Amino acid sequence: MSSNSGSSESPSATVEKSPTILARLARSLKARDWGAAVIEVAIVVIGIFIGLQVDAWNDVRKDRQEESDYLQRLHDDVATLVGMQQQRIETRMERLEDMADAADILIGVAPVTDWSKRHCDALAFSHIYVPLPMALPALDEMLSTGKLSLIRDIPLREALSRLQIQVVRSEEMIARIDGSVRVLSRHYPHAIWESIVPDDESENRRHDTQPACDLEAIRSNPVLLNDVADNYSRYHAYATSGLANTFEHFQQVHDLLDLQLGFSH
Ligand SMILES: [Zn+2]
């Protein structure tokens, strides 16, 4: 017995404590003091149980506090992004609408008299695919430290995972769309061009660029029309699958966070 306890791999606290307990128990048993022996055992068992329970309660309380802090940080990140994204989505959707109207005029579905500056702008800027702001520092931290499991709400955890996947897909898609796009004013400057104009609103001496179009030159050039169709289709994928779809995922996460935190706005 003594050689076992001497070479034991148990923590030193246990090694030091066990002989004392055993000695006291042995003394009680030797004296046939059953009552004292039972009390000795009960005190030790209850002591260990309470110690373990206190540790468990402390762990749970720490986890709940950490979960609450992360939920609040996630909410702040997501709410800020949703506000910024909404504004950008609206302008991109308006541009897509202008592009669709321009296409109707180019293919003769709508009259050429409907042609205006917004249609020309839509074609001239049909190569610009800027991603939405999507950085979520709190979520990145949770993923890198393996703390996503602190969130107990399963629908929220699943929505966060789907959002992560969508963010990656959206970035990959926009990079792919952007890869070989045609800048129409660079390839067809006689039909679509950008003029340098003074920026009157700026106090400093600055200039801006202003697109201009020759509608007949666009309509009479089948190669240019093919590139317009190509850019339109890219812009459609960018605005719908790339941006609007991602925005929906952010909104879903925001709604679930509001639910968890009891917010209503
Ligand atoms: Zn909110």
Residues whose N, C-alpha, C, O or C-beta is under 5 A from the ligand:
A	BS01	ZN	A79 H254 D258 F263
